[in-house]
Amino acid sequence: MLLTIVANLFGQNHQTGNALQEQQKSIIAIAALTAQGNLGALKTALAKGLDTGLTVLKIRECLVHTYAYCGFPRSIRGLQTFMEVLEDRKLRGIRDSIGPDADPIQQRGSKYERGKKILNELTKAPQDRPLTGYSVFAPVIDTFLKEHLFADIFERNILSYAERELVTISVLSAIGRAEPMLRSHFSICLNVGLTPNALYEFVDVIHITLGEKEAENAKTVLNELLGSNQTTTKPYQTVASEIFHKGEKVASNHFTGTVWLHMLVHTDTIFNTNAGNVTFEPGARTHWHAHPGGQILLVTNGKGRYQELGKPVMEIRKGDIIKCEPGVVHWHGAAPDSELTHIAIGVQQEKGAVKWLEPVTDKEYRQ
């Protein structure tokens, strides 16, 4: 039984230093969902973050950091949700790594001056200029920002500057209508080592986590900062720009949930191949089935799940290519918190049509 997953469908190499690591993607999802207040999806993101190797204390610090940008109520609800996730995992026998805590901050010199120094490191701009704008109108907030945000919080070394900035831009993307701040923090991201490619991948994660509107807003700000039009300057597609039409809802009893299909290639006597653009709503999936001639799936957007009979469920994401050998019983569909779009290619159609089997149970889907 052969299963081949090949990344880089659109030229996006998830193994280079330019791309986000799985732990960084989890930080983005956790921060964004905390700011949004979507506690159900946050539970899933928190569990996934732990599974990627994020420590308990690092995730806790991410949730603490969010309060500076979306307030105590969201941050505290995030912390309470995290406590529930940890207790549930403990009851199921999962022992998560606690990890090191932040070192004590050495109280050396003026906190205001320490904050100015850190802000200078982040922005690469001198902080001795006269106050302007809102800082003149409300000087106390300038003091709060430098003494508390950039001294008390950013000095804590449990998170790197890059990780703190990922939390920050995730929250700003989630709350919306904070474009000037988002632009400033995108710029800081570049200063602390995140590449333009990584920031465009951040937009992808925001689309999967929050939705198209939030992702498009973030992409617009990022394009303006970089002075580019992403659709013409990037070597790969980001966000949910549709290559093909979504098509019509599938009226078939061989699927669980809502599925759309747009046929691209119909079988003929020359090629003996068909291809369709298939979109699954979150949680939707096929029944168990097999293709006598085999099947190829090209994942073009979102994230989902794929399983061959007798093997573990696998997560699939945009850029993955799946090759399933003839006759192998399998199923595929969207993740619980994301749509999934893929191009399904049926090869060697002369060997016969798809053989549909029983539905995928909720228990099988949740594995």
N, C-alpha and C positions, 0 to 999 in steps of 0.2 A: 504494500500500500504506500503510495508516494504522496507526500504533501510538501510542496515547496513554497515558501514565503520569500518573496524578493522585494526589498524596499526600493525606493528611488524611482517610482513610476513617473514622476514629473520632474526628475532631476534634483529632488530634495533628499540629501543624504543624511539620514538620522544618526550616522555614526561619526560625523565630523565634529570638531570643536565648535563649529558655527551653529550647531543645532542645540536645542534644549534637551537636557537629559530627562528621564522619566520622573525623577524626584522633583525637578524644577516644574514640570508640567503639573504634578500633583499639588505643588505649592500654589500655582496659579489657580487651579480649580478650587482648592480649599478656600483661598482668600476671596475669590469672586463670589462663591456661593454663600460664604459668611456675610459678605456685604449685601448680597441680594436677600438674605434671610430665607433661603430655600433649604430648610433644615433636613428634609427628606433626602434630597440629592447630596447634601453636605455629608450625611452619614456614609454614603457610598464613596464619596471622594476621600474622606478621612481614612476609611478602611483600605482603600487602594493606596493612599500615601504610605500607610504603615507597611503594606505589602511590598512597596518599592524600596523599602529600607529606611524611610524617614524615621527618626527616633521620636519617641513620645514628647520629649522636651523641645525638640526643634519644631514640631507641629504646634505645640502649645505656644511657643514664642511667635509663630506666624499669626496665631489667633489673637495674641496680645497686641501685636503690631497693628492689626487691623483697626483697633479702636481709635488710633490717631487720625484715621481717614474716613471712618464710617460711624464712629461713636461707640460708647460703652454698651448700649443695648444689643447691637448686633454682635459685638465682640464677646460679650458675656454669654449670649445664647449659643454662639459658636463653641465656647469653652464647655458649656453644659452639655452640648451635643457630643463633643469629643469625649467627655466623661462617660456618657452612655455607651458610646462605641467601645471604649476600652473595657468597660464592665462586661459588655456582651461578649467580647473576644476572650476575656479572662474566663468567663463561664464555659466557653467552648474549648478551653484548654490552650488558647493561643497566648504565648508569652512574648510581648513586643519589647524591643530594645528601648530602654529608658534614655540612654545616651547622656553625654555630659551637659551640665547646665552652664549658664554664662558665668564668666569669672567676675568677682566683685569689681566694681568700678573704683578706680583710685581717685579720690577727691583731691585733685591737684589744680589749684588755681581757680579762676572764675569760671563758673559753669557757662556763662554767656560767651566767654572767649573760647572755651572748648567747643561749644556748639558752632561758633563762627569758623573755627578751624576745620571741623568736620564738613560743614557746608561748603567750604572752599575746596576740600578734597573731592566732594561729590560733583560740584558744578564747574570746577576749574575756572572759577571767576573770583576775583578779590571781593572780600566782604567788608572792606573799610570805607566803601563809598557812602555818601549820605543816604538816609532812608528815603524811599519813594513810595508812591501809590498807597496801598492799604496800610503799609507800615507807618506812614506819616499820619494817616487818618486815625489809626488805632495802634499806637506804639507798643501797647502791652502785648499785642499778639505777636509782634516781632520778638519780644522777650520770651514769650511762651515757646515759640517755634525754636529759637536757638537754644534756650536752656533745657527745655523738656524734650521736644522731638529729636533734635540733633545731638543733644548731650545725653540725657537720660536714656533715650531709646536706641539711637543709632550707635552709641558707644558699647552697647551690650554685644559681646562677641559670639554669641551662640549662633547668630545668623550672619552671613557675609553681607557686604553692601549690595551685591548683586541679588541675593535672595530677598533682602528687605525691599529692594526696588521692584522685584517681581510681585511681591505682596502689594506694594503701593499701587502700581499700575493696574493690577487686577481689581483692586477695590475701586479705583477711579473709573475704570471701564464699567464696573457694575452699577455704580450709583448714577453715572451719566451727568451731563451738563457741567463737567469740570474740565473742559478741553484745555484751557491754559495750563492747569496743573498737570494734566496728562502729558501735554507737550513737554513741559519742563522735566518731568520724570522720565519720559522716553529719552531725552537728552542725557540725563544722569545715567540711565542704563548703558548708553554708549560709552560714557566716561568710565564706568566701572567694569567694562569688559564684555558686555553683551553685544553681539554683532547685529547688523541689520537683518540678516537671515533669521537669527534667533528671535528678533522682535516680530518679524512677520509670522514666524511659527507661533509666537505668543498670541497673535490675532487668531490663528487657527484654533488654538485651545479655547480662547474666549468664545468663538463661534460654537464649538462643540458644547461648551459648558453653559453659556448664557443664551446664545441665539444670534441670529444674523444681524439684527439692528445694532446690538452692542459691538459686534465685531466690525461692522462697516464703519461705525463711528470711530473706533480705535484705529482702523486702517487709514481713514481719512486724515486723522491727526498725524499718524506716522508718515504717510506720504508727504504731507506738507513739511514736516521736519526734515525729511531726507531730500526734499526737492525733487521728488520723482513721482511718476504714475506707476504704481505697482503692477498693473496689468500689462504694461509694456516694458518694464525694466527688470522684472523678476523672472527667473527661469522656470518657475513653477506656479501653479494656481494656488492662491490662498483664499480662504473664506468660501462661501457657498456660491461661487459664480457657476451657473449651470452650463455645462458643456452641451448637454442635450436636454430636450424638454422632459419634464417629469412624467408626462404621459397621463394615462387614465387609471383610475382605481381598478384593481384587479378583482373581478367578480368570480372568485374561485373558493372552494372549500378546502384547498390545499395549503392555506396560510392561516396563521394566527395573527390578528391585528390587521391594520390597514397597510396595503402595499400598492404602489403605483408602478406601471410598466409602460415604457415606450420602446417598441420594437425597432431595432436599427437595421438588422440584416435578417432576411427570411431565407430558409433553406431552399436551395435549388439543386439541380442535377450536376452542376459544375463544382460548387464548393462544399456542398453537404454540411453547411455550418449555419447556425443562427446566432444572433446576438441581440440582447435587449438591455436598456438602461432601467435598472430596478431601484426603487426607493422604498425603504421600510420606515414607518413611524417608530418612535422609541418603543422597544419591547416587542415589536412585530417580528415574525420569523416564518420560515417555511416549515412544512412538515418534513419528517424524515423522507428521503427520496434517493434515487440512484439514477445515473445517466449511463446507458449502455455504451455510449461512445466517449464518456468522460466530460468534464466541464472545467472551464477556466473562469475565475472571477477577478476582475480588476477593480479594486476599491478606490473610488474617486472622491468620496467625501464622508465625513463623520466617522463613527466607530461602531463596531458590532462584534458578533460572536460567530464562531464557526466550529463545527465538531464533526468528526468522523466516528462512526460506530466503534465503540471499544476504546476510544481515545479521549483525553481530557478536552474540555471546551477551551478554545483559544480566542483571545481578543484579536480583532483585526481593525486596522485603521487605514486612513487615506494613504495611498502609495503602496499598499500590500497587493501582491499577486498570489492567487491561490490556484494550484493545479490539482485537480482531483481525478484519479485514475478511473477508467471505465468500471462501472458496476459497484463502486464504493458507496455504501450508504452513508449519508451525511445530512446536515441541515445548516442553515446560515440565516442571520437576521441582525437586527439592530440591537445595540446595548440598551439598557433600561432608561438611560438619560440622554440618548442621542439618536438622531436619525442616522441611517446608513444608506449610502448610494453606491452601487457597484454595477459594472457592466458584466452581465452573465453571458458567457460564450459556450454554446453547445456544439461540440465537435463530433465528427464522424456520425452524423445523423442517420446515415444509412443503416447503422446498427440498431436503430429503434428509438422510440420516444422515451421520455422520462418515466420512471416507475415510482408512483407516489405510494407512501406508506402511512403509518400512524402519525398523529400530531406529536410535537415535542411538548412534553408535560412541563408545568411550571417548575417542578423539582429539577428536571433535566436542564432547563434553561438557566436556573439559578446556580448551577454547579460552578 
